Amino acid sequence: MHTLSLLALGAFGPLMASAAECTREFLKTSAESLVAAQKAGDPSLLKPVSDALVYNENFAAATFKSGILATPLKIDHSRHSLDTTQCATYTELISATGSKPYVLGVQMNFADNAVSKMDTLITTTGDWLFNATGTLNWASKENWGTIPEDKRDSRAVIQAAADAYCDIFSNKSVVVPWGYPCARLEGGTYTGNGGPNDKCDVGIPSGVALVDRHYVIDETVGAVSVFLSFSGIPDSHEFRVENGKLRFVHTLTVMSARGNGKSNGRRKLRGVMSPPPQ
C-alpha cells in the first residue's frame, strides 16, 4: 500500500496544525490536492496522508500504485463537500473529454492531521446508465452553492432527508421530503430538464435494501454524500437539501464491482430509471 511519510510534509506544518480543529480551509486544501493528484496521475500530490492509510476502490482494498489515482485524468468538473464535524470530505470528479471517460466519487476521512481512510468509487463505460458527457452537462448547470447561514438545515435534517430517500427503496410507507423542483442525475441520465417542474419521485424500485451507509455532510451547501451497498453493488448517493427538501440527487453505481458491497439479495437493477425518450 502506498503511503507518505509525515516527516516529508514539513512544508505543510501550518496546514497540519489547523487540522487539529479540522477547519474548512484545511479540508478544502486537502480535497484540492486530491484533484491535482488525479489530474497528474501522481498520488504523492495528495497531502497530508497518514502512514496508516486505509485505501479502498469500489469497496475493495487497493493501493495507490495500481489504482485510479496513478492514472492521469482530464478533470472537466470537480466539487467538494467539507464536513468539519466528522473531519471528512466528499469529492465528485467528472472526466468526460479524456481518452477514457470516468465519473468518480471520493470520500476521505482524516485523523491525526492526515487522510486516514479513503474510499473511491469509479464508474466508467458499462456501469449503470453511464454517460460522462451527460453527467458533465447536467452537473455543471446545477447550483450547489453556499446557502445563507440563516436558511441552512441542520445535519440531522440533511441526513434524515437522505435516509428517507434510501429507505423508500425497501419500505414504501416512508415519507420522503421531495422538493419541487427536484432533479436526479443517475449515471448520465436526468429526470428533468432544468425547469420548475423537474421531479425526483419517479422510477423508485421496491424490495431493495440500501445498507452499510457512510456519510459526509456539509451544512453550508446542504449536501450529504452516502456511500452504500445496493444489493451488493458499490453505490454513491449524494443529495442537495434545501429547506428540508430534496433538490438534487446524484448517483453512481459500479456494476463491474457487484459483490464488493454488503449483499441483501441479488436483485437486478430494473425500474430504477429508464433513459428518457430522445
C-alpha positions in Angstrom: 0.0 0.0 0.0 1.3 3.4 -1.0 2.0 5.7 2.0 3.6 9.0 2.5 5.9 9.8 5.4 4.5 12.6 7.6 8.1 13.6 8.2 8.3 14.6 4.5 5.4 17.0 4.9 7.3 19.7 6.9 6.2 22.3 4.4 2.6 21.6 5.5 3.2 22.4 9.1 0.7 25.3 9.3 -1.8 23.3 7.4 -1.5 20.3 9.6 -1.7 22.4 12.7 -5.0 23.8 11.6 -6.3 20.2 11.1 -6.4 19.8 14.9 -9.6 21.9 14.6 -10.5 20.4 11.2 -11.2 23.8 9.6 -12.9 24.2 6.2 -9.6 25.6 4.9 -7.7 22.5 5.8 -10.3 20.2 4.3 -10.6 22.3 1.1 -6.8 22.3 0.6 -6.6 18.6 1.1 -9.5 18.0 -1.3 -7.9 20.2 -3.9 -4.7 18.3 -3.6 -6.7 15.2 -4.5 -7.9 16.9 -7.7 -4.3 17.8 -8.5 -3.1 14.3 -7.8 -5.8 12.8 -10.1 -5.0 15.2 -12.9 -1.3 14.4 -12.8 -1.7 10.7 -12.0 0.6 11.3 -9.1 -0.6 10.1 -5.7 2.3 11.9 -3.9 0.4 15.2 -4.6 -2.3 14.1 -2.2 -1.4 15.7 1.1 -1.2 15.1 4.0 -1.6 11.3 4.1 -1.2 9.0 7.1 1.3 6.2 7.2 -1.6 4.0 8.3 -3.9 5.0 5.4 -6.7 2.6 4.6 -7.4 2.9 0.9 -10.3 1.2 -1.0 -11.6 1.3 -4.5 -15.2 0.2 -5.2 -15.2 -1.2 -1.6 -12.2 -3.4 -2.1 -8.7 -2.9 -0.7 -6.4 -1.2 -3.2 -3.1 0.6 -3.5 -2.3 4.0 -4.9 0.4 2.4 -7.2 -2.1 0.2 -9.0 -5.2 2.3 -8.5 -7.0 5.1 -10.4 -5.0 7.8 -8.7 -2.0 6.7 -10.6 -3.8 7.3 -13.9 -3.7 10.9 -15.2 -7.3 12.1 -15.9 -8.5 15.2 -17.6 -10.8 16.6 -14.9 -13.7 18.6 -16.5 -15.6 19.2 -13.3 -14.9 18.8 -9.6 -16.9 19.7 -6.5 -16.3 19.2 -2.8 -18.4 18.8 0.4 -16.5 19.6 3.6 -17.5 18.0 6.8 -15.8 19.7 9.8 -17.8 17.7 12.3 -16.5 14.3 11.2 -13.4 15.7 9.6 -14.2 14.3 6.2 -14.6 15.3 2.6 -16.5 14.1 -0.5 -15.3 15.0 -4.0 -17.2 14.5 -7.2 -14.9 14.2 -10.2 -16.0 14.1 -13.9 -13.7 13.3 -16.7 -15.8 13.4 -19.9 -13.3 14.6 -22.5 -10.2 12.5 -21.8 -9.1 9.3 -23.6 -11.5 7.2 -21.4 -14.5 8.7 -19.6 -14.8 8.4 -15.8 -17.1 9.7 -13.1 -15.6 9.3 -9.6 -16.8 9.8 -6.1 -14.3 10.0 -3.3 -14.8 10.1 0.5 -11.8 11.0 2.6 -11.7 10.8 6.4 -9.0 12.5 8.5 -7.3 11.6 11.8 -4.2 12.9 13.4 -3.9 15.7 10.9 -3.9 13.5 7.8 -6.0 11.4 5.5 -6.5 8.1 7.4 -9.2 6.4 5.2 -10.1 7.0 1.6 -12.9 5.3 -0.4 -13.1 5.9 -4.2 -16.0 4.7 -6.3 -15.1 4.5 -10.0 -17.7 4.5 -12.8 -17.0 4.2 -16.5 -18.4 2.7 -19.7 -20.7 -0.2 -18.9 -21.7 1.0 -15.4 -25.4 1.8 -14.6 -26.6 4.4 -17.2 -23.1 5.7 -17.5 -22.6 8.7 -19.7 -19.9 11.1 -18.6 -20.9 13.8 -21.2 -24.4 13.8 -19.9 -23.2 13.9 -16.3 -21.0 16.8 -17.0 -23.7 18.7 -18.9 -26.3 18.5 -16.1 -23.9 18.7 -13.1 -22.3 21.9 -14.4 -25.7 23.5 -14.6 -26.9 22.8 -11.1 -26.4 25.2 -8.2 -24.7 23.6 -5.2 -23.5 26.9 -3.9 -23.3 28.2 -0.3 -26.7 28.5 1.5 -27.1 31.6 3.7 -26.5 30.7 7.3 -30.0 31.6 8.5 -31.5 29.3 5.9 -29.3 26.2 6.4 -30.7 22.9 7.6 -29.1 21.1 10.5 -27.0 18.0 10.0 -29.9 15.9 11.4 -32.4 17.3 8.9 -30.0 16.8 5.9 -29.2 13.2 6.9 -32.8 12.4 7.6 -33.8 13.5 4.1 -31.1 11.3 2.6 -32.1 8.3 4.8 -35.8 8.7 3.8 -34.9 8.5 0.2 -32.7 5.4 0.7 -35.3 3.8 3.0 -38.1 4.1 0.5 -36.4 1.5 -1.7 -37.3 -1.2 0.8 -40.3 0.5 2.6 -42.9 2.3 0.5 -44.5 3.7 3.6 -41.5 6.0 4.3 -42.4 9.7 3.7 -39.6 11.3 1.6 -39.3 15.1 1.7 -39.5 15.6 -2.0 -38.7 19.0 -3.2 -40.4 20.6 -6.2 -38.5 21.1 -8.4 -36.1 18.2 -7.8 -33.8 16.6 -10.3 -32.0 13.3 -10.2 -28.8 12.6 -12.1 -28.3 8.9 -12.4 -25.3 7.8 -14.4 -25.6 10.4 -17.1 -29.5 10.4 -17.2 -31.5 13.2 -15.8 -35.1 13.1 -14.5 -35.7 16.7 -15.5 -34.7 19.4 -17.9 -33.6 22.1 -15.5 -37.1 23.6 -15.3 -39.6 24.3 -12.5 -41.5 21.0 -13.0 -38.5 18.7 -12.5 -39.3 15.7 -10.3 -37.2 13.1 -8.4 -40.0 10.9 -7.2 -40.0 8.7 -10.4 -38.7 5.2 -11.1 -38.1 4.1 -7.5 -37.8 0.3 -7.2 -39.2 -1.9 -4.5 -37.7 -4.5 -2.2 -34.1 -3.3 -2.4 -32.2 -2.6 0.8 -29.6 0.2 0.6 -27.3 -0.7 3.5 -23.9 -0.1 5.1 -24.2 3.7 4.7 -21.3 6.1 5.2 -22.0 9.8 5.3 -20.2 13.1 4.7 -22.3 16.1 5.5 -21.7 19.8 4.6 -24.4 22.0 6.1 -23.1 25.1 4.3 -24.2 23.7 1.0 -27.0 21.4 2.2 -25.1 18.4 0.9 -24.8 14.8 2.1 -22.8 12.1 0.4 -23.8 8.5 1.2 -21.7 5.6 0.2 -23.7 2.3 0.5 -24.3 -1.2 -0.8 -27.1 -1.5 -3.3 -27.8 -5.2 -3.1 -24.1 -6.0 -3.1 -23.2 -3.3 -5.6 -21.0 -0.3 -4.6 -23.1 2.8 -4.9 -22.9 6.5 -4.1 -26.0 8.7 -3.5 -25.4 12.4 -3.0 -28.1 14.9 -2.1 -28.6 18.6 -2.0 -31.2 19.6 0.6 -32.9 23.0 0.6 -35.4 24.0 3.3 -35.6 20.4 4.4 -36.5 19.2 0.9 -34.5 17.2 -1.7 -33.4 19.4 -4.5 -30.7 17.4 -6.3 -29.7 13.7 -6.3 -26.6 12.3 -7.9 -25.9 8.6 -8.1 -23.0 6.3 -9.1 -23.5 2.6 -9.3 -20.4 0.4 -10.0 -21.9 -2.6 -11.9 -18.5 -4.1 -12.5 -17.9 -4.5 -8.8 -21.0 -6.4 -7.9 -20.4 -8.4 -4.7 -17.9 -5.9 -3.2 -20.7 -4.4 -1.1 -22.7 -6.0 1.7 -25.4 -8.1 -0.1 -29.1 -8.2 0.7 -30.1 -10.4 -2.2 -29.2 -10.2 -5.8 -32.0 -8.2 -7.3 -31.3 -6.8 -10.7 -31.4 -3.0 -11.2 -34.7 -2.9 -13.0 -37.1 0.0 -13.0 -34.7 2.4 -11.2 -34.8 4.8 -14.0 -35.2 4.4 -17.8 -33.4 6.8 -20.1 -35.8 9.4 -21.4 -37.0 9.3 -24.9 -34.7 11.1 -27.4 
